[in-house]
Amino acid sequence: MDNKIIHEGNVTLMVPKFDKVSAKAPVFYNPVMELNRDLSVAALTVFRNGLNHDIYVCDAFGGTGIRGIRYAKEIRGIEQAVVNDLNPLAVEFAKANIKLNQLENVVVCEEDANLILRKRKGKFDVIDIDPFGTPSPYLESAAASLRAGGMICITATDTSALCGTYIEPCIRKYGAVPLKTEYCHENGLRILAGFVARTFSKYKKFIEVKFSHSTEHYMRIYATIGKGAANTDESLKSLGYIAHCKNCLNRLVIKGLAPIIPENCPICGGNMDVGGPLWCGEMYSTDFVSLMILTVNQLSLNTKENVLKLLNTCLDEASAPETYYEIHKVCKNLKTSAPPIVDVMNLLKDGGFFVSRTHFSPTSIKTDANIVELKKIILHLKD
């Protein structure tokens, strides 16, 4: 197997050469996920800076060791980073890369991800779960193992299930019905967050989502963990459902695990499709994302421009309501051409509505205006 040397962040690593990224590769390494890793370094830096002690981190699916090695080398106050992988060849790569970067605060393990989390219960302040596919089989062990006050970082690449292309796998893996809508990526991210919240709640632990995003082929969530039955019960009130009318594009957010959901749209009378349960709470912390932006400006990153663009857009939409409107979809529903999105946003602001762009889609907006109000503004622009 041929190898090559790459430079990412402040580290130099040896990685395998292969034509296509897949689970069948001898050792898993995905160059496309550099943005993901850059964001992770920023997020964990902000998290660590908010504590008064050094932290233990577990990268449960280490591959070449790149993520755990970057954490150990680029973040101040990492007592130990555990890089774990069940693949013995990956373990050899990780060991070689630790030596290459002259690190003493990284250890390598060759175990099943669930086993290493269970065996080191209460050891980790941060657990990073970034598998090839769904993270759902590993969340139970993470919930049982992660310290209160810690952070869970989760990646899901099975977006076809979370976004509603394949309904049954989403029900099977996440215990939720997806919605195949124009805002399906937000639905998927909220289903993932809801699944995390329900899983941790079994252990009287609750989540506070600090940052999340949907980029290319994956979804990613960063959440801190609190403890206590009363607080956990209160946090679960953020679970709910989204009902969507394909006829007029109206959508309703209904909180609660067993709420009354109308079968027909209150605006046009059309049938409502329902997705959930999912997380209806905040998906970003304004303070946390602001600190991430400040941190990124101080880091040496190959993807810095793209990272800052994503973070600034997420910061703008942090106060936005659930779901977003894809302007071309709304205009197609109106049987008219789409006006400039900036003009739509300006008229919404003039009308006293909240409005922002969204990182989910370049042709979409988030607003507290309902579909009737949005359509009126679009038709006004077309007059």
Sequence and secondary structure as in RCSB ss.txt:
>XXXX:A:sequence
MDNKIIHEGNVTLMVPKFDKVSAKAPVFYNPVMELNRDLSVAALTVFRNGLNHDIYVCDAFGGTGIRGIRYAKEI
RGIEQAVVNDLNPLAVEFAKANIKLNQLENVVVCEEDANLILRKRKGKFDVIDIDPFGTPSPYLESAAASLRAGG
MICITATDTSALCGTYIEPCIRKYGAVPLKTEYCHENGLRILAGFVARTFSKYKKFIEVKFSHSTEHYMRIYATI
GKGAANTDESLKSLGYIAHCKNCLNRLVIKGLAPIIPENCPICGGNMDVGGPLWCGEMYSTDFVSLMILTVNQLS
LNTKENVLKLLNTCLDEASAPETYYEIHKVCKNLKTSAPPIVDVMNLLKDGGFFVSRTHFSPTSIKTDANIVELK
KIILHLKD
>XXXX:A:secstr
  EEEEEETTEEEEEE  SS STTSSS   GGGHHHHHHHHHHHHHHHHTSSS EEEEESS TTSHHHHHHHHHS
TTEEEEEEE S HHHHHHHHHHHHHTT SSEEEE S HHHHHHHTTTT SEEEE  SS  HHHHHHHHHHS TT 
EEEEEE  HHHHTTSSHHHHHHHHSSB   STTHHHHHHHHHHHHHHHHHHTTTEEEEEEEEEEETTEEEEEEEE
EE HHHHHHHGGGEEEEEEETTT  EEEEESSS    SB TTT  BEEEEEEEE S S  HHHHHHHHHHHTTS 
 TTHHHHHHHHHHHHHTTT  SS EEHHHHHHHHTS    HHHHHHHHHHTT  EEEETTEEEEEEESS HHHHH
HHHHHHH 
